[in-house]
Amino acid sequence: MLHIAPSILTADFTRLGEEVTAAFEAGIRWLHLDVMDGRFVPNISFGPLVVRSLRPIADRYGAIVDAHLMIADPDRYLEEFASAGCDYITVHAEVCPHLHRTVQQIRSLGKRPGVALNPATPLSALEEILPDLSLALIMSVNPGFGGQRFIPGSLDKIARLRRMIDERGLSGIELQVDGGVNKDLIAAVRDAGATVAVTGSAVYAPGRDRAEMIADLQKALA
């Protein structure tokens, strides 16, 4: 089963609650929140207050809230995002010099830890930490902006990580893919071994009905 996890990055923030509710009404049960600081990535998005405001909506639908911290010093903010109501907190391997400590801190806060890799970061960065994770995230675009094209070589990277997870018997780890996933690619992402596909503009395109966009993704998977 592949979870579709809309990212609110390209949603209409003047009616964010309605945007999130529309996705949940269409059957979505996983919400992805891209947090950016303008340092690790060349964009700024939002912080824990937005997470806190969306948590009650997610609770009404029994949905997962997943925070992807694309920030330079995530350790400083783990407690804030945990208390705001995240279920998963994902950090980037590229910015965590003591990655095991960071992952253990997330778990000590009662949250499920994830680690993300940028497109040019090899899977070897996960080898030692993989057994401690609840989620591994493959970036299929360079992080920072929505609406980018999926990097084709990401499919092979997803498949290799899937083998790594399976060979170690780590069936409890979600394999998430983030960047450029649309209705033309979502089945290929699933077939490569992903269990969560982050979708931004494929759900929150301007002027399109959210339920129709989600239905298109679900049809592509069927």
ChimeraX attribute file (.defattr): number of C-alpha atoms within 10 A of each C-alpha:
attribute: neighborCount
match mode: 1-to-1
recipient: residues
	/A:1	9
	/A:2	19
	/A:3	18
	/A:4	23
	/A:5	25
	/A:6	27
	/A:7	27
	/A:8	22
	/A:9	21
	/A:10	18
	/A:11	20
	/A:12	15
	/A:13	11
	/A:14	8
	/A:15	9
	/A:16	15
	/A:17	14
	/A:18	14
	/A:19	17
	/A:20	22
	/A:21	18
	/A:22	16
	/A:23	21
	/A:24	22
	/A:25	12
	/A:26	14
	/A:27	16
	/A:28	22
	/A:29	18
	/A:30	23
	/A:31	26
	/A:32	23
	/A:33	24
	/A:34	24
	/A:35	22
	/A:36	22
	/A:37	18
	/A:38	14
	/A:39	12
	/A:40	18
	/A:41	16
	/A:42	11
	/A:43	14
	/A:44	17
	/A:45	16
	/A:46	13
	/A:47	19
	/A:48	20
	/A:49	11
	/A:50	15
	/A:51	22
	/A:52	17
	/A:53	14
	/A:54	20
	/A:55	18
	/A:56	13
	/A:57	16
	/A:58	20
	/A:59	12
	/A:60	10
	/A:61	15
	/A:62	13
	/A:63	18
	/A:64	19
	/A:65	22
	/A:66	23
	/A:67	25
	/A:68	23
	/A:69	25
	/A:70	26
	/A:71	20
	/A:72	18
	/A:73	16
	/A:74	18
	/A:75	18
	/A:76	8
	/A:77	13
	/A:78	22
	/A:79	15
	/A:80	15
	/A:81	24
	/A:82	22
	/A:83	14
	/A:84	18
	/A:85	22
	/A:86	26
	/A:87	17
	/A:88	22
	/A:89	25
	/A:90	25
	/A:91	28
	/A:92	21
	/A:93	18
	/A:94	16
	/A:95	15
	/A:96	17
	/A:97	9
	/A:98	10
	/A:99	19
	/A:100	14
	/A:101	12
	/A:102	18
	/A:103	24
	/A:104	16
	/A:105	16
	/A:106	22
	/A:107	19
	/A:108	12
	/A:109	14
	/A:110	14
	/A:111	21
	/A:112	22
	/A:113	25
	/A:114	30
	/A:115	28
	/A:116	24
	/A:117	21
	/A:118	18
	/A:119	17
	/A:120	11
	/A:121	14
	/A:122	11
	/A:123	16
	/A:124	10
	/A:125	14
	/A:126	20
	/A:127	12
	/A:128	10
	/A:129	16
	/A:130	20
	/A:131	14
	/A:132	18
	/A:133	21
	/A:134	22
	/A:135	21
	/A:136	26
	/A:137	25
	/A:138	23
	/A:139	24
	/A:140	25
	/A:141	23
	/A:142	18
	/A:143	20
	/A:144	20
	/A:145	17
	/A:146	18
	/A:147	16
	/A:148	16
	/A:149	13
	/A:150	18
	/A:151	15
	/A:152	11
	/A:153	10
	/A:154	20
	/A:155	22
	/A:156	13
	/A:157	19
	/A:158	25
	/A:159	17
	/A:160	15
	/A:161	23
	/A:162	21
	/A:163	14
	/A:164	16
	/A:165	21
	/A:166	13
	/A:167	10
	/A:168	10
	/A:169	11
	/A:170	16
	/A:171	12
	/A:172	11
	/A:173	21
	/A:174	21
	/A:175	23
	/A:176	26
	/A:177	28
	/A:178	26
	/A:179	26
	/A:180	23
	/A:181	26
	/A:182	22
	/A:183	20
	/A:184	12
	/A:185	16
	/A:186	24
	/A:187	20
	/A:188	15
	/A:189	24
	/A:190	22
	/A:191	14
	/A:192	19
	/A:193	25
	/A:194	26
	/A:195	19
	/A:196	23
	/A:197	27
	/A:198	26
	/A:199	29
	/A:200	24
	/A:201	23
	/A:202	21
	/A:203	29
	/A:204	23
	/A:205	15
	/A:206	11
	/A:207	6
	/A:208	12
	/A:209	12
	/A:210	22
	/A:211	16
	/A:212	12
	/A:213	19
	/A:214	23
	/A:215	15
	/A:216	17
	/A:217	21
	/A:218	17
	/A:219	10
	/A:220	15
	/A:221	18
	/A:222	7
